[in-house]
Amino acid sequence: MQVTLTQEAAEQIKSVNQPGKIIRINGELVGGCGMNVEYALWWDDASPDDQAMEVDSLTLVIDRQTIEHIDSDKLTIDFRQQQGFRLVTPAQILAYGIHLKNRWG
């Protein structure tokens, strides 16, 4: 998977950077009868099965299941002041209003 950061997203992440931590792109199925995928960005540690990548001097990881949910080989992480982080593929906006947070916090 190819992940890119817009300049706005990179600047926002670097303004709150946590040295030694990586950013996890996560997608989980949630809901009852109508299943949705809920996306999140977390400060986290890498797992052995993650796909890791360096983007704008930041380390990002994503697991196989999240890649399947995204269903695209390209993902852009954008940031807009009014909307927070957005995850965008060439075909659609997957999620917006995302806040970068600590995984367990």
N, C-alpha and C positions, 0 to 999 in steps of 0.2 A: 504494500500500500504506500502510496506517495502522499505525504502530509505536508501542507504548506501553511505558513503563518502570514497573515497580512501584517503590514508594518504596525498598525494599531494594536493588533493582538500581541505581537512581540514586545512592543513597548510596555503594554499593560502587565504582561507576565514578568518582564524584567524589573518593573517597579516594585513588585512584591516578591521577588525571587527568594527562595529558601535554599541557600547553598547546600550542595550535597543531595538534594532531593530531585526527583524526576517528576514529570507530569504524565499521569495516566489518562488516556482517553477511554472512557468506559460506557458501555451500553448494556442495559439489562432489561429483560422482558418484565413488565409489571401489569397488574390489572387482573380482573377476573375473566368474564366472558369476552370482553373486548380487549385483547392484548395489545399493548403499546410497548415501544422501546423508550426507556428513559435514559438520556445521556448525561454524563457528568465529566468534569475535569477535576482531578485530584492531585495533590502533592502526594507522592507515594514512593515505594521501593519497587524495583523490577522483580519479576518472577521469571523462572527459567523458561517458561513457554511463551513469554511476551516477544513481540516483534519490537525492537528498539530502533530509534532513528535520532539523528542529530539534525535539528532544524534551528537555524539562527542561533547557534551556540547553546541551545537548550536540548535536553534529552527528553524525548517523548516515548512512551510505550503504549502498546495496544495489544489486547489478547485476541485470539482467533475468533472467539464468539462475537466480540464487538465488530471485528472486520466483517463477519457474516451479516450482522444486523445492518451495517452501513451499506453493504451491497454495491460498492463502487470501488474502483482502484485508486480514486483520487478524493482527498478530503482537504478542505480549507478551514482553518480556524480563524475567525474574524472577531473583532471586538468593536462594539458601538456603544458609546456612552449611555444611550437610552435603553439599550437591549442587553447589555452584557456580552458575554462570548456567544458566538454562533458557530454551529457546525454545518458546513455547506458542502454538498457534492455538486458535480456538474448538472445533475438532474433536479435537485431539491434542497431546501433548507431543512436539515434534520431536526435541529433544535436551536432555540435562542433563549436568552435570559439565564444563561449558565454562569455560575460564579466559580472561580477557582478556589478550592477549599482543601483543608486537610481531610484525608480519607476518613479518619475515625473521630473527627472533631465536630 
